[in-house]
Amino acid sequence: MASPSSSIIIVGGRYFSGAGVFGLSTAIHLQHRGFKNVTIFDKQDYHKSAYSPFDGGDSASADSHKVIRSAYGSNKPLQDLANRAIGTWKQWNADSGVELFSHSGWARVTEIGRPQDVDIATFNTLKLVGLGDTQYFLNNDEDLKRAREQGWYGPKFDQFNRRERGLPLDGVFDSNAGMVQADLACKYALQLAKSGGATTIFSPGQGEFTGFIRAENEPNRVIGIKTKDGKEHRADHVIVAAGPYTPQIVPELQSFVTATAGNFIFVKVPEHLRHRYEADVFPTWAWNYSGNSESGGLTGFPVDRHGNLKISYRSPKWTNPVASTTQEAPISIPATIEEIASQGGPPLSPLEETKAFIKENLPELVGEEITLAKMCWYTDTVDLQFVVDRVPSTEGIIVVTGGSGHGFKFLPVLGEYVVDVLE
């Protein structure tokens, strides 16, 4: 059990983030409960990179945009949690004076000639809480009439102009969804954590975790961490929020948590075309979306404030197998930007698939500059659900992990469950 007087360390892994979404959310909610002695360790200097993937940010949290949605098929608990998060995102917009969350809508489109099963399940589950009318099926005349009456109908209902070009189109427009400017959101969350009293130690060496300190004569009780600079940092409780590196830090997770990578590219949109891709006319979108995370096909966003259009591709999910110290089967751990570059860069097949998609659906952007192409490492669990728990065999450690490609939207709320476990 912890009390507000307890000292808390939030730690990332060898490369990945104690100061990512799960760590930041935990720090904020610790302060909501009165905890004042909170320290966040991270190898990456997010004060310098400002969570920008263009300035060295190398984690799933360091990004330009993320999908914000409560569409979770028949999974009502996640739907309800996401709707709570959306309410807080709107409050953060007001509190920060910055449009962190943009209510752009989410167009889940497909060429298969009928809505996806998950979209029908989403509609039925949202209807249970009075939000069924936020879903507009693209080939339903009544829904299109309703969209016109409510002011949603327009370019967002066929953002790729497929009907005009004689191409098949089906799917659903979700007016309860949108996107968040991920880098600005993390900067704001870090500001909240620090203004509430959290201390940050961000740098290679000083912020880089190398191991746990265990109590003398009690090897199953952790009393702090060691960092690469040789220092020891004592604490009453250690919270491991190390993203896809978590299974290496906490081997008990290796059988059901693994690191997988998706790919994304940024295309520079010429200035004379940017008005067509602004969030008021161009939605957040998913192409051939088929499941409860944004991992079935391609996902994209309106143009960002720098003129880039982000498209992510997470099929297939890439792994980086290494030998495990605790089991016969290998485990997957993240590869850093530098390691990927030394091996010739990200895989080419996702880039080619994305280029083919652009050729068919965004032909005016064919040949435009690709300003960044990189891999993004996620932490997948076997059921794509989050893990927030104590480590059964070790006293003093709590893990929060398993973002599974859909964790970012829960930044405003997830930390309260970590504190529940702690208390």
N, C-alpha and C positions, 0 to 999 in steps of 0.2 A: 504494500500500500504506500502511496505517496501523499504528501501534504504540500501546501504552497511553499513551505520552507525548504523542500527538497531541492537538491541541485540536479539539473537535467542536462545531459549532452545529447544533441541530435547530430548524427554522423552519417556521412556518405562513404563511398567505397574508394578503391584505388583511383578511379577516374570519375565516378559518378556521384550524384548530388545529394548531400545532406541538405543543401539549400535549394532543392527542386520543389515541385508542387507539394509533395507529401510532407517534406520537412518544414516548409514554410507554413503550411496549414496547421501543422502540429504546434509550431512555435506561437502562432497567433492565438490558438485556442488554449494553450497553456496559460497565456497571459490573461485571457478572459476568465480563467478559473483562479487567478491570483498568484500563479507561479512567477517569480521574479528572477530566479537564478537559472537562466537558460542560455546555453552556448551552442551555436551552430558551427560545425566544422565542414569545410569543403576544400578540395584541392584547387578547384577553379575559382578564379577571382571574378566573381560576378559584379563586384563594384566597377571593375574595369570593362568587362564585356557587356554589361547591362543586359544579359540574357539574350544577346543577339547572335544568331547562327552565322552572321556575316563578320562578327568581331571575335570569334573564337569560342563562343558558347557551344559546348559539346555535351548536350544531354537532351532528353526528350522534352524537358521543360523549356530549354533555350530555343525558341522558335518564333515565327512571325504570327501565325494564326493557329487556332484550334477550334474544332467544332463544339458548340454549346447546344445541347439538345436533351430533351427528356424522352425521346423515342427509344424505347427499349423492348419492343415486342410485347410479350406477355409478362415481362419482369416488372411487376408493379413496385416492389421496394426500391429498385434503382430508379424507376421513373419518378417516384415521389421524392427521393433524395435529390435527383437532378432538378426537379421543379423548385425545391427549396434553394438549391444553389443558384438557379436563375434569378430568384428574388434577391439574393445577396449580390449577385453581379450587378443588377440594376442599382442597388443601393451604393455599391462601390463606384459606379459611374457618377452618382450624385456627390458622394463624399470626396472623390479624387478630382472632380472637375475635368476628367478625361473620359472619352468614350472607350473604355476598356472592352465592354460588351456591345456588339452591334447586332441589333435585332433584324438581321438581314433575311431571315428565313432560310430553310434548308430544302433544296430540291433533290429528292432521291429519285433519280431517273434511270430508266432502263430501256432496252430495245426489244425485250422479249414479248411484248404485246399484251401484258397483263401486269397488275401490281404484284410485287413480291409478297410472299406469305408473311414476312416479318412486318410489312407495312399494314397489312390487314390486322395482324395481332396488335400492333401499336395503336391503331385506331380504336379497336375494341377496349384496350386497357386505358387509354386516355379518356375514353367516353365515361368510364367509371368515376372519374373525378371531374367531370364536366368540361373536358377539354377536347372532346371529339371534333368540335367544330373548328379546331385549329388545323385540321388535316384536310387537304383538298386533293382529291384524286384527279389526275390530269385528263382522264377520258370520261369523267362523269359530268354530264351536262348540268345537273343540279349544283354540283360543287363549283363548277366554273361560273354559273350564274351568281352563286353566293359570294365567290371571290370578287366578282365585278362590283357587287353591291357594297362589299366591305373594303374596297380599295386595294386589294392585294393583286388583282389580275393585271398582267402586263408582261414585260420581257422575262420576268423571273419564272414564268410558267413554260417557257421554252427558250432558255438562255443560250442554247446552241443553234437555234433556228432550224431545228431538224424538220419540222412539218413543212416549212417554207421550201426546204430542199428535197421534199419527198421521202424523208427517212423516218423509220418507225420511232415512236416515242410513247412511253407510258411511265407511270410512277405516281408520286405524290409530292405536293408542296406542303411543307410543315412550317406554319407561321408562328409556332411556339419556339422556334430554334433560331440560331444565328452563329456568330463567331466571336472569339475574343482575341484581342491583340496580345499574344502570349508573352512577348518580352516585356511589354509595358505592365501587364498584369503581375508578372513575377516581381518586377521592380517595385510596384506598389505594395505587394504583399511583404516583400523584404522591408520596405519602409515601415509598414505597420508593425512587423515583428521587432524592429530596432527601436521604434518609438515607444514600444511597450516594455523595453528594457533588455531585449535579447542581445547578447554579444555574438559577433561573428568573427571567425578566424578563417579567412579565405586566402589560401596561397599554396603553391607546391611546397612541400616541406612542413610548414607550420600547420596547414589544414588537412594534410594527407594522412588518413588512417592507416596504421600498420598492424594494429592488434589490440586485444583487450587486456586490461589489467585485471588479474584474478586475485581474490583474497588469499592471503597466506593460509595454508592448510584447508582452504575451501575452494578447490579448483572449479566448482560449479557455481561460484558466485562472482559476478563481474562488478568491479568497483571503479571502472574508468576505462580510458583508452590511451594508446600510445600513438604518437605521430612521427612522421618521417624525420623530423628534426631532432629526434631522440628524447623529446619531452614526454612526461606522463601527465595526464589530466584526470583528476579524480572526480567522481560524481556518484550520487545516490542511485541514479538510473540512467541507462544508455538507451536511446531510441535509434534504431538502425533504419534509416530512410535512404538507402543506397541504390534505389532503382534496380537496374538489371545486374548490378554487381552484388546484390544482397545474398544470393545463394552461396557465393564464395565466402562471405563474412559469416554467414549463419548456415553451415552445411546441412542442418536439419531440414532446410527448405528445398534441397536439391532434387528431390523426387517429384516435386509438383510446381516448381517455379523455375522458369528458364528465360534467358535473354534471347529475344528475336529482333530482327531489324526490318524496318521498312525503308523505302527510298523516297526522297522528294527532290523536286527541281523547282527553281524559280526562273520564270521567263520575264525578261524586261519588256513591258508593254510600251510601245511608242507613245509619246505624249499626245499625239492627235487621236489616239484610240482609247485613251484611259477613261474617258467619260462613259464608254460602253461597259466598262468593267467595275464601275463604282458600286458600292454596296446598296445604293438606293434602287438600282436597276438590275444588278447581277447578284444572284444569291450564293451563299455557301451551297455546295452541291456534292452529291455522291453518284457515281456511275456504276450501275450493276451492284448496288449495295445489297447484301444478302444475309446479314447477321446482326448480332447485338453489339458489335464494335465496328469502328470505321476501318475494316480490314478486308472487305470482300472484293474491292476493286480499286477504283481511283476516287480520290476526294480532292476538291479544290475550293478556292476562295475568291472573293472579290480582290481587286488590285490593292496592294498595301500602300502605305504612305510614302514608300520609296519608289513606287511604280512597278513593283514586282508582282507577278501572278504565281502563287504557289499551287503546285499539283503534287499530291502524294500518292504513292503506289505501294500497297502492302500485300501483294499476292504475286509470288510466294513470300513466306516469311523466311528470312535468311537467319542462319545460326553460325556461330563461331566455336566449334567443339574443341574442348581441351580436356585433358585427363582429370578425373576427379580424385580427390584424396580420401573420399569416404565411400565410394561406390564403384562398381565395375564399369558401368556405362559412363561415357564422357558427359560433361556438362557444357553448356554454351555460356560464354561470357562476352561482354562487349569488346569490340575493337575500336580503338580511338581513331580520330581523324588522321593522325600521323601514321598509325599502323595500316589503315586502309590505303593511304596514299603510297606507302612503301610497297604495297601489293598491286599497284596499278590503278587504284581508284575504285569507286563503287562498281557493282556489277553493271554490265552494259544492257542486259535484257530489259530491266525496268525502264531504262532511259529510252530504249527503242519502242517499248510498248507505249510509253507516254507520248513520244513523238507521233506514233501512229494515231493515238487518240486525238492529239492536237490537229493533225491533218484532216481527220474526219469531222471534228466538232468545233474547232477553233481555227479554221483555215487561214484567217488573216494574221495569225501569229506564227505561221510556219516560217522557219528561218530566222526568227528573232533571237536575240542573245540569251543564252542560258547563263544567268549570273551566278548560280550556285547549284550544284548537284551533290547530295550527300546521303549517307545512311543515318537513320535515326533508330537508336536502340530502345526497345521497350522491355517491360518485365511481364511476361505472360504466365498466368496460372493455368492449370489444366481446365478450369471451368470459366476463365476470364473474370473471376470475382476477386475482390481485394482480400489481402491478408493483413489483419490488424490483431496482434496477439502477443502474449508473452511467449518466450521460448521455453517449452516445458522442462527441458533438462538443465536449464541455466537460470539462476536467479539474477535479476538486475538488468535484463535485456527485454526490450519490446521491439517487434518488427512492424513496419508499415510498408507494404509493398504490393506488387501485383496490379499495377496500373493497367496493363493489358491493352494499351492503345486507346483507352477511353477514360483515363483518370483525371485529366487536366480540368475538366469542367467542374470537378468537385473541390477545387482549391478552396473555396470559401467555407466549406462545411465538413470536410472529411476529418480534419484534426480533432473535432470534438469527440469522435469515437476512439481516437488514440488516447486522449486524456481520460475517457471513461475506463479504458483498460488499465491505465496507469493508476487511477484512483481506486 
